[in-house]
């Protein structure tokens, strides 16, 4: 292998981990929106 050749390293993140992170982020966003929707004249 030539010294100028770039060495590629495999990614260590698995797809399941990324999906879990995405689901957790979506759930947190939904909770924040639900809390915000409770305000106003009819809410707390």
Residue frames relative to the residue before (quaternion, step in Angstrom):
aa qw qx qy qz dx dy dz
X 1.0000 0.0000 0.0000 0.0000 0.00 0.00 0.00
X 0.4282 -0.7073 0.5018 0.2543 3.55 -0.88 0.93
X 0.5766 -0.6122 0.4153 0.3469 3.55 -1.14 0.61
X 0.6541 0.5198 -0.3182 0.4480 3.60 1.15 -0.48
X 0.5390 0.6263 -0.4062 0.3901 3.60 1.23 -0.20
X 0.4078 -0.7108 0.5189 0.2435 3.55 -0.86 0.99
X 0.3084 -0.7386 0.5726 0.1775 3.54 -0.99 0.87
X 0.2322 -0.7835 0.5630 0.1236 3.56 -0.70 1.06
X 0.2051 -0.7639 0.6017 0.1112 3.52 -0.96 0.93
X 0.4671 -0.6762 0.4788 0.3088 3.59 -0.89 0.80
X 0.4992 -0.6402 0.4883 0.3203 3.53 -1.09 0.68
X 0.3587 -0.7653 0.5012 0.1856 3.53 -0.97 0.84
X 0.5799 0.5735 -0.3893 0.4281 3.59 1.25 -0.13
X 0.2969 -0.7473 0.5692 0.1714 3.51 -0.94 0.92
X 0.6209 -0.5653 0.3877 0.3803 3.55 -1.16 0.54
X 0.6209 0.5504 -0.3492 0.4356 3.60 0.98 -0.76
X 0.6395 0.5218 -0.3293 0.4586 3.59 1.00 -0.76
X 0.6625 0.4923 -0.3125 0.4703 3.57 0.95 -0.84
X 0.6366 0.5190 -0.3327 0.4633 3.60 1.00 -0.76
X 0.6411 0.5194 -0.3227 0.4638 3.58 0.99 -0.81
X 0.6481 0.5107 -0.3170 0.4677 3.58 0.95 -0.87
X 0.6561 0.5114 -0.3128 0.4584 3.57 0.98 -0.82
X 0.6570 0.5016 -0.3112 0.4690 3.58 0.97 -0.81
X 0.6422 0.5140 -0.3234 0.4677 3.59 0.99 -0.79
X 0.6549 0.5030 -0.3132 0.4690 3.57 0.97 -0.81
X 0.6494 0.5099 -0.3172 0.4665 3.58 0.98 -0.79
X 0.6518 0.5067 -0.3160 0.4675 3.58 0.98 -0.78
X 0.6488 0.5087 -0.3179 0.4682 3.59 0.98 -0.79
X 0.6401 0.5155 -0.3223 0.4697 3.57 1.01 -0.78
X 0.6534 0.5134 -0.3155 0.4582 3.57 0.94 -0.86
X 0.6369 0.5182 -0.3297 0.4660 3.60 0.99 -0.78
X 0.6503 0.5117 -0.3177 0.4630 3.57 0.97 -0.84
X 0.6638 0.4894 -0.3085 0.4740 3.59 0.95 -0.80
X 0.6307 0.5286 -0.3382 0.4566 3.58 1.01 -0.75
X 0.6455 0.5067 -0.3246 0.4703 3.59 0.97 -0.79
X 0.6619 0.5110 -0.3107 0.4519 3.56 0.95 -0.85
X 0.6571 0.5304 -0.3092 0.4374 3.60 1.00 -0.80
X 0.6120 0.5784 -0.3535 0.4073 3.61 1.17 -0.41
X 0.5734 0.6033 -0.3808 0.4029 3.58 1.23 -0.17
X 0.5474 0.6336 -0.4461 0.3160 3.54 -1.31 -0.17
X 0.7709 -0.3830 0.2423 0.4475 3.58 -1.30 0.00
X 0.7342 0.4193 -0.2404 0.4767 3.60 0.96 -0.81
X 0.6871 0.4952 -0.2782 0.4532 3.55 1.19 -0.40
X 0.7512 -0.3504 0.2845 0.4817 3.54 -1.24 -0.46
